[in-house]
Structure formats: C-alpha cells, structure tokens
Amino acid sequence: MRIRPLAVDALIAVALTTVAVLLGQESAQQGWTALDPLGYALVALVSVPVVVRAKAPVAVTLVIHAAWFGYVSLGYWPVVGTFGPMLCVYTVASLRPPRTSLACTGLMAALWIYAGAISEGASMPSVVGQAVGFSLVLWRFGYVARRSAELARQLKLEQDERARREVAQERGRIARELHDVVAHHMSVISVQAGLATFVFGSDPATARSALGTISGTSGEALEELRRMLRVLRSEDGEPGDGEPAAPMPGLARLDEMVERVRAGGVPVTLRVTGTPRPLAPGIELCAYRVVQEALTNVLKHARGAAASVELAYRRAHIEVAVTDDGQGVILDRVRTGGGHGLIGMRERAKLYGGAISIGPLSEGGFAVRLTLPTSARAAAQGDDRAE
C-alpha cells in the first residue's frame, strides 16, 4: 500500500511535536522558563504547520518562524522550537529557487542569533557558528534534493522523447518494409494478370505461365508479410506460432527477383563481379530492397524498357547499380512528392553509412547506384554519405 505524502507529513508533525514537548519538560532543569499552556501552544504552532509544508513551503516557514520568535522572546528554551524551522528551511530549499530559499535560510540564522543574544551566558561566537553552519547545511541538502529532482524529471523527458523517436523510426522502417514487399510483388502480379487476360483465349500456354508467376509471386509476398508479422509479434512480447522465422531476403536471392521481373515482361540481366562473401544481414537486406524498389519502378514507370542489375564485391564495400533504357520519368515523381520508394532508398543507404545516387542518364534511361561499406567502422562514419 502506498502512503500518501500528506499522511507522511502528518506523522512527521506528530513526531516533531512529541519530541518538542518531551524536551520542553526539561526546560526548568536547564535554567529556562518552564512550559506553561502558552508555551505548549507555541510549541505546537512551531511544529504542527509542517503538515502542509509541501503545499505552501514559504508561507509555512514564515508562520513557524513568527511563532518561534514569540516563543524565544517570552524566555522559553530556544532549542525546543528549532525542529520546525530547520525542517522548513530544508523544504523551501528543495522546492523553491535559490533566491527564495536563501532568504528563508537567512531568516532562520537571524532568529537563531537573536535567541543567543537575549540568552544569559550564551557564547555568541558559538551561537553564530551554529546558526550559520546549520542553516547552510540544511539549505545545501535541500538544494541538492531539488537539483536531483530536476535532473530526474529532465532525464524522464529525454527518455520519453527518445522512446517517441524510436517508435517513429520503427514505424518508418516497418512502412518501408511493407512498401518494398507489397509494391514489388503487386507490380509483378498486375503485369502478369494483364498478360494472362490479354492472351487467355489466343495463347493458353502463356496465360498458364502468367498465372503460375502470379501464384508464386503472391505466395512469396504472403510469406514475407508473415515473416514481418512474426517479427512484430516477437518484438511486442507476444508468443509466436512456434515456427522458426524465415530468413531475411539477401543478395543470394537476386536471381529469383530478376527471374520474377523478367517473367513480368521486363528484360533484365544480372551481372556479379568480385568474390561473393557473407555480409551482415542488414547490409544484404538494404542492398536487396534497393534493387527491389528500382526494378519495381521499372515495372511501373518504364514499361518496355530493358534493365540491368550489377553487383560488385569490393574489398571494403559493395556496389549495386540498377539501370534501364527508359525515359527517366521516375525522378519527376520524386520532385512532385510521389516517389516515396526513392526516399526510402536514401534513408536505407544513410542508415548503413552508404552513398546512393538516383537520377536519369545523359544517354537516356534511369540509374540507381548504391555503395555500401561492409566494415563496421566505415558504416559508423558514413551517416552523412547518402546523397
């Protein structure tokens, strides 16, 4: 069960009052005026208001110090009334700006010195040292508590903001994955469906081949979507379906992609140079998605064009180029805000420290060229290389 702050302050007030009353009963033995009903009332007034110290720290401090001033002026033992003022100074320092808390600290130190000045036989150097020392120590404790609370709040805000940014980035990543998966496969399906419809009566063999391509492409799209959903469920902490997650598509599957696009009516050639080697899954997925998006754009916007895919393995990086001999109309879509897939390419390249160029060729056609570092150091230094 959680105890409310007001209840805690009430218990503190009861404890302070009890200690002050018990200590006040020794006033006569210490050579001070014994507590009478007025004295007990002032003791209560010096201690009880701390119940609401958190709600109105400055007002409570002034009330308690006024009661303590009256208590000391009537000749009662000053020590009995010190607990309330000390707690108030700490409270003000922990809740209010330094200018306000230092003023309240100075008020307690002045009343402490005043009590020593009207007391017989008091050593003023000792009284002044106690007044200044105790006051500053309490103020320092309160100030540190206030700074700690401010830093905790600031840290909480920064963590919340970081969490919001991470959620937004993850949503963007998921959106790019969905765009890449759905746009590519649906473009192939659309082309093949049109072909099957056109030759359904005149060329049944071609129609059957187109329908087979549609079946295979849709099955692959569904499998990729299922894989993404499994990943999302596992990230949310939900149990999966007990099946191992399918591997992320990588460069080894470029042949399948090229065959699928070729079946969609676009002549595509694939050329690999260098020695193929295992790469980080993120690097392979980035290159795969960029090629997929580039070929999807050829299917959608450059019907009748021939395309080529070139993959080169270098010592510290890989190079991927997708070119076609169409009219280069895709760049115009980017300038008019329609090329979300091309924006996604740039974001992927930047994420992995790569450089990408997208645009029409001088001799006609369109090209997408991607360079990705394959070393962790190069990737870490390349945040700003995406063009």
N, C-alpha and C positions, 0 to 999 in steps of 0.2 A: 504494500500500500504506500502510495506517495504522500508525504506530509507537505501540506501547503506552506508557503513562505510565511504567511501571516501567523499560522499556528506556531512556527518556529520562533518568530519574533515575540510572540506572546510568552512562550516558555522562557526565552532569554530575559524578558522584562520581569517575570516572576522570580527568576534566579537572581538577577541583579538586586531586586527589591529585598529579597530574603537575606542575601549577603550583607546589604547595607544596613538592614535592621539589626542583624546579629552583631555587626561590627559597631553600630551606634550604641548598643547597650554597654560597650566598654568605654564610652566617652569620658565618664567621670573618673575611671581609673587612669586615663591618660591625661587628666588635668583639664578637661574641657567640660563645657556645659552639658549636663545630662539631657537626653532627648525627652521632650515633653510632647503633647499632642501636636503642637505646631511643628516641632522638629520632625516628628514622624510623617506629617503631611508633606513637608518639604522634601523629605527623603523619597516619598512616593512620587512626588512631582518631578524629581530629578531622574527617576528610573522608569516609571510606567510609560511615559510617552514614546519610548523606543519601540513600542508595538507597531507604530506607524512610521518608523524611520525610513523605510524604503519608499513610501509613497510621497512623503514631504520631508526630505532629509534636512534642508536648510531651516525650514520652519520649526521642526522638532529640535534642532540644535539650538536655535535662539530661545525657545521656551525652556529647555533644560538648563541652559547657561543662565538664564534670568533667575530660575528657581535656585540654582547653585549659588548665584551671587547673593540672593537673600539669605540662604542658609548660612553662608560664610559670614555675612555681615552681622547676623544675630549671635555670633560667637560659638556656633557648633563646630565640632571637629571636622575640618575640611576634607580629610581623607574619605569620610563616609560617602561624600557626594561626588567622588571622582569617576566612578564607573560609568555612569550615564554619559557625561561629557566625552570621555575617551572613546566610547563606542560610537558616539555621534560624529566625532571628527573622522574616524575611520570610514564611516558610512558615506559622509559627504565626499571624502577624497575618492571613494570607489565609484561614485555615481555622478559627480559633477565636475566641470572643468577645473583645472588647477587654480585659476584666479579666485573662484568662489571657495574652493576647499582650503586654500591658503589663508583666506580671510577668517574662516571658521577656526582654523588651527591657531592663528594669532589670537583670536578671542579666548580660546581655552588657555593658552600660555599666559595671557594678561590676567585672567581671573586667578590662575594658579599663583602668579607672582603677587597679586593683590591679597590672596589668602595668607601668603607668607609675611607680607608687610604688616598686616594687622594682628599677627600672632606674636605673643611674647616669647622671646628667647629663640626665635627662628633664625637659622643661618641663611642669610639672603643669597650668598653665592651658591649654596647647595640648592636652595629653592629655585633660583633662576636656572641653574643647570638642569634640574629635574623638569621644570616647566618647558624649557626649550627642547630638551632631549626627548622626553616622552611625546611631546606634540609632534616633532618632526618624524620620529619613528612611526607613529600611528599614521601620519599623513603619507609617509613613504609606502607603508603596507597597503593603504587604500589606493594610492596612485598606481602601484604595480598591479593590484587586482583589477582596476579599471582598464589599464592598458592590455592586460591579458584577455579581458572580456572583449575589448575592441578587436584585438588580433584574432580571437576565436570567431567573432562574427564575420570579419573580413575573410578569414580562411573558409568559412562556411559559404559565403557568397561566391568566392573564387571556385570552390569545389562544385557548387551548383551550376555556375556558368560553364565550367569545364565539362560537366556532365551534359549540359544542354548542347554544347558544341559537338561533343562526341556522338550524341544522339542524332544531331543534324547530319554529321558526316556519315554515320552509319546508314541513315535513311538515303543519303545521296548515293552511297555505294550500292545499296540494295536496288535503288532506282536504276542505276547504270547497268547492274547485272540483269535486271528484268528487261530493260530496253534492248540490251545486246542479245539476250536469248530470244525474246519474242519477235523483235523486228527482223532478225536474220531468218529465222525459221518461217515466219509468216510470209516473208517476201518470196522465199522459195516455194512455199505452198501455193501462194497466189499465182505465181507464174506457171507452175505445173497444172494447177486447176484450170487456168485459161487454156493451156495447151491441150489438156485432155478434153475439154469441152469442144474445142475447135476441130479436133481430129477424131472425135468419138465415133462418128459414122463412117468416115473415109479410111481411117488407119487405126484399127483396133489395137494393134501391137504397140504403137506409140502411145495410145491412150492408156493401155495397161501399164506401160513403163512409167508414165507420168503419175498414175495412181499409186504405183509402188513407191515412187520417190516421195509422194505426199505422205504415204503411210510411214515410211522410215523417218522422214523429217519430223512429222508430228510426234512420233514416238520418242525421238531424241529430245525434242523440245519439252515434252512432258517429263522425261527423266531428269533433265537439267532443272526444271521447276521443282520437281520433288526433292532433288538434292538441296536446292536453296531453302526449301521449307524445312527440311531436316536440320540444316544448319541453324536456321532461325529458332526452331523449337529448342535445340540444344543450348543456344545462347540464352534463351529465356528460362532455362532450367526445367523445361518440360521433358518428360520421358519420350524417347524416340520410338520407332516401330520395331526395334530390335535388329534391323538390318544395317550392315556397315554402309557408311556414306559413300556415295560414288566419288571417284577422284575428280579433282578439278580438271577441266579441259586444258591441255597444254599443247606445245608445239608438235608433239608426236601425232596429233590428230589433225594437223593441217591438211593432210592428204584427203581425209574424209570430208572436210569442209570444201575443199576445192572440187571434189567429185560432186558434191551436193549442188554447188553453184553451177558447175558445168552442166549438170542434169537440168538446171533451171533455164538453160538456153544461153548462158554466157561462156564463151570460150575462155578458159583460164589455164594458165601454165604456172607450175610451181618449180622454183629453182632453189636448191640449197647448196651453199658453199661453206667451206670450212669443215671442221670436225665436230659433229653434234656431240653434246655433252649434257649431263644433268644440270639443270638450273634450279634456282629457288622457285617454289610453286607460284609465288606472287609475280615473279618476273615472267614466267611462262604464261600465266593467265592474262597478264597485261598485254603481252605481245599477241596472244591468241585473240583477245577481244578486239584489239585494234584492227587486226586483219579481218575479223568477222564483220566489224562495222564498216570497214572500207568496201568489202565485197557486197555487203548489203546495200550500200549506197549505189554501187554499180548496177545492181539488180533493179533498184527503184528509180534511178535517175539517169542511167546511161544505157537504156535498152539498145541492144545491137552492138555494143562496144565489146572489144576484146580486152581482157585484163591479164596481168601477170603478177605473181607473188614471188618475191625474192627474200630469202632468209640467209643471212651471212653470220657465221660464228667467228668472232674475233677473240683476241687473247683476253681482253678485259671487258668486252661488251658484245652485244649482238645488234645487228642491223636488220630491219624489216622494211620492205618497200612494196607498196601495192600501187600499180599504175594501170591506167586504162587509156584507150584512144578515143573516148567520147568527147563531149562538148565542154566539159569542165563547168557544169552548172551547179555543182554542189556548194562551191564557195559562196555563191549568191544567196543560198539558203542560210548560211551562217550569218551573213551580213544582215539579213532581214529577220533574224531571230528564230529561224526554223530548224537550224542544224544542231539539235540537242545532242545527237550522237557524236558529232565532231567536238563539241565542248567536252563531252565525256572522255574522248580520246586524250585531249590535252590534260585533263585532270588526272587520268591514269598515268600518263607519262610523268607528270610532275610528282605524283605520289611516290614513284620508284626512281626518282632522280634522273629521268630520261629527257631526251630532246626530241621534239616532233615538229615536222613541217607539213602543212596541208595547203594545197593550192593547185591551180591549173599549170600545165606545162606550156612552155613557149611554142613548142611544135604542135600543140593541141592535146587534149586529154587532161587527165587529172592524176595527181600523185599524192600519196600519203607515205611519208618516210619517218621511221621511228628508230631511235638509237637508245638502247637500254644498257646501263652499266651492270655487269654481273658480279661485281665485288661490293661488299657491304660498305667499304669506305667511300667508293665512288658514288654509290647511291645516296649516302648520308650527306655528301657535299653538293648534290645536284638538285636541291629543291627548286632552284630558280632557273633551271635549264630548259624547261618546256617553253616552246615558242608558239 
